């Protein structure tokens, strides 16, 4: 009984994290256009959401997702970057998490750990954040990990959001 309670709590915590990550692009949508393959492109909110975490209902869809992601990256002229896959009947009932790095899939124990490892892989291997969600990854880097580097591509939009978050934090302290 006690194990069931812990499992249920862990599942609800994972669900909460997955839903929050999927809602984040609605609060902070991608702004501006990106110049790729000699043309301008503006990532949509859906593309931004899927570059953070992809939801599938059955484990067998992982190969299809990998192929689709690789084709989409090639289509816009970028390389496929690491991403998180949540598996479950619904987004709120995601119970398995994977990290896709190129053609390799790693099973991860929780949604938070998957995002954390994904972030660390970007930095360990000196990878760029996905174009679609670079602003969100940069925000997490600056505010959750308290890390900045000389190569950060800060935009006024991200700088303003960071400033607003710090102001909010100071007024609540």
N, C-alpha and C positions, 0 to 999 in steps of 0.2 A: 504494500500500500504506500509506504513512504517513498519507494523508488518511483511509483507511478506519479506521485505528487511532484517530485523533482523533475521527472521527464516532462510532465505537463507544463510546469513553470518554465523549463528551458525552451520548450516548443513555443510557448506564448511569447517569450522574450525574443526568440528568433523571428517569429512572425512580425512582431512589433518593429524590429530593426529592418526587416525586408520591406515592409510597407513604408516606413519612414524614408528609406533610401529611394524607393520608387516615387514617393511624393516630392522629394527634394527638387527635382527639375521643374515641377510646377511652381514652386515658390521662387526658385532662382533659375529661370529658363535661359538657354543659351542666347547670348546677344551677339550681334554683329555677324559679318560674313567672313568666311575663311577662303583664302585663295589656294585652290588645289587643282592640279592637272590643267593649268591654264584657264581655269574658270572659277567663278565665285560660287560658294555653296554656304547655305545657312542650315546648320543642324536643327532638326525639329526636337520637340520635347520628347517624343517617343524614341528617337535615336539617342538622345541624351540618357534617358532612363535605361535603355538596353545596353548602353556602353558601361553603365555602373553594375547592373545586375540583370541577368536574363532569367525569366521564369519559364519552366517547362513542366508539363504534367506527368510525363513518364520518362524514366531514365533512358529509354531507347532513343529519345530525340536528341541526345547530346551530339551525336555524330552529325545529324542534320543541322543543328545549330552551329557547330564548328564550320561546316561547309558554307552556310549562309553568311556567317560573320566574316570569313576569309574573302568570300566573293564581294561582300559589301565594302570591305576595306580596299580591295583591289579596284573596285569601281570608282571610288573617290580618290584613289592614288595615295593611300596611306598603308602602313603595315598594321597587321592585326596585333593589338595590344592585349595584355592579360585582362580577364574579366571573370566575374563571379556568376555561377549558375545555381539557381534555387530550384529544387525539384519538389513537387507536391501537387495535390489535386487542385488547390487554389493558391493564390499568393499568400493568403493568411494562414494556410496550412502547409507551408513549405517545411519539409522535415529533413531534407538532405541538401548539402551544399558542396559545391565543387569549385575549384579554381582552374580555369583554362589558361595555360601558358603555351602558346604556339599550338603544337599538336598533342601536348601532354595534358592530362586531366588529373588533378589531385583532389581526393576527398578530404573535406575540411569538416570539423566537428560542429561549428556554429556559423551563423551569418556574420557576426561581428569579427570572428577570427578570420573568415574568408576575406572580408574587406581589409582588415589589418594586414594580412599576408600579401594581398594584392598591392596595397600601397607600398609595402616594403620591397616587393619585387621591382616596382618601378624605380625605386631609388638604388637598390643594390646593383641592378643591371643597367642603370643610367638610361632608362627608357622614358620616352615622352608620354604624358597622359593622353588618353584618347581625345581627339579633336572635339568630339561631341560633348564631352563632360570635363574638359580640362579645367574649366572655371570651378567646378565643384571639388575636384581633386585638389586644386590649389587652395581652396578655402579650407578643406579638411587638413591639408598640410600645415597651413599657417595657424589655424585655430585649435585643432585637436592635437596635432603633433608638435606644435610650436617650433617649426623648422622653416628656415628660409635659406635660399641660395641665390647666387648671382645670376643663375639662368632662369629664375622664375619669370614667367611672362604675365606680369600684373597688368590688368586692364583697369580703367577707372571703375568699372562695374564691380569687380572683385574688391578693389581697394575700398570703395564706398560700403560694400557689404561688411567687410572686416571692421571698418570704423564703426558702423552701426551696431555690430555685435558687441564690440568692446564698450561702446557707450551704454548699451543695454546692461551689460555685465556690471559696469561701474555703478549704475543707478540702482541695481538690485543688491549690491554688496552691502 
